[in-house]
């Protein structure tokens, strides 16, 4: 998404790796251990080291790094240490960290427990106090590099299945783990926290809240009380409830972005949602964008938002604005739209590609930022227009148009503050990266930890490739799956969704993104993807990008790859989604149990809303 008034989203595909901290790290002499192995095998040696990344007086950020220095694969890892009294962990990411008194234990997540020889993994935490860790143990052995005989930890149990779901309970079952010495019991984890230890392979969790999302995993313990890797996650939503501001139990979110600048050169107004037939086929609108400045939510375009006077022929209800009415512009038109289509809910979206640079300052005081956003969204002049807030912080702790170094926990802290301020009856959502590459943007922030505070994530599964790489290779900007010759591993929708799930985000809180536009090159002779080019193809508002409503006739699709379409016409090569590929993507989203889909943005569709219709019919 973009705050550019050019009418098209700015490229997000650079997906640079996370920004590194600029502070000098303090490396403590915490050395190696040996992974437990059967007597017939060589023990797998590993090291554990600690780095103090930063210190701001009242707190600090620490990081542990585990490296497999042996010749056999480590299947799981557990780091233990002691802090002196007065020093403690307050939050953590990329590991499950628990404390008992001054003793702290960190266990691997389900997705980062296996370490091949030579591989390493890091996890971090925020803490208070000034002490340093001591008494380091890794998988039960002291950190002195010596070897300890023992047995292998158990395997991961099967991903639990969920049955007999009620308003307040769910019955879970899973396939057994294996171990060379035998399984003792299983830990059942809900949203990453242990809720029970059982000897069998079933468990019924009671005392839940109606209409609420939960995520369950299981971890086995062997007779030596070693824990193995965590199973895959099972998302569960209890039945009932009545305060959910979303589409309702069993319903799918069908959300579109409406851009404030679309009323200018694009001549696209709220009324177009009515004339296209789209208003009856969507559930939510994200109004883009409010700005983020000085640590606060601010107005993006006051004239478009609430000042422009609409004539009768432009207005949703055919009634012209008057010079003295208290609210005009897009906000008043959205109010009229909701009166005509009361099922539609509207969120005010802040940030976007161009305005994400303001989030770094906002993250320094998330409570104050949340208060400023609440005050703006709930301004008495337009409070009835909005049903919640959407944050489009497109590169937390990573690089985009600018670089952010707020730290992995900043995003979670911000979403927690937003939920605390906006309460349970308002929607709180976020547009998030789809970069599933190893060490990429999804890995840069604690999206799993933040998921408990949000209604859903808009996963921006588009803009993976484009003509910012002027010479190519040509590649579809919104591939559903990987394919032979894809320019970058991890740049596709399926891997992005899978990675969010692996981090503990429930499927029902993930929306698949669809672009209502294409990206293209010129100087291309090869019809199939992977060809060379001389530069970006010409576009109406910006080079290298064009609306679907234009491309469908000027450069019709000539093939499909990885679940999306491409077109070669003359020397131009474009990729974009068609009603057919959108339908296939919706079927895939339903099969994955996703909460629905969203799109960027309304004005790229045809006058009769072809793509919105495909989303609506595809999700059912």
PyMOL commands that set and color helices and strands:
alter all, ss='L'
color gray80, all
select helices_A, chain A and resi 260-263+271-275+279-281+302-307+329-340+352-363+366-377+383-385+410-422+441-444+447-453+493-502+507-509+548-554+579-591+602-604+610-619
alter helices_A, ss='H'
color red, helices_A
select strands_A, chain A and resi 26-28+32-35+44-55+60-68+78-82+88-93+96-100+103-107+120-128+134-138+141-142+161-163+170-173+183-190+193-198+202-205+213-222+234-237+253-259+284-293+296-298+345-351+388-392+427-432+456-459+510-515+517-522+535-536+545-547+559-561+564-569+572-576+596-600
alter strands_A, ss='S'
color yellow, strands_A
deselect
rebuild
show_as cartoon
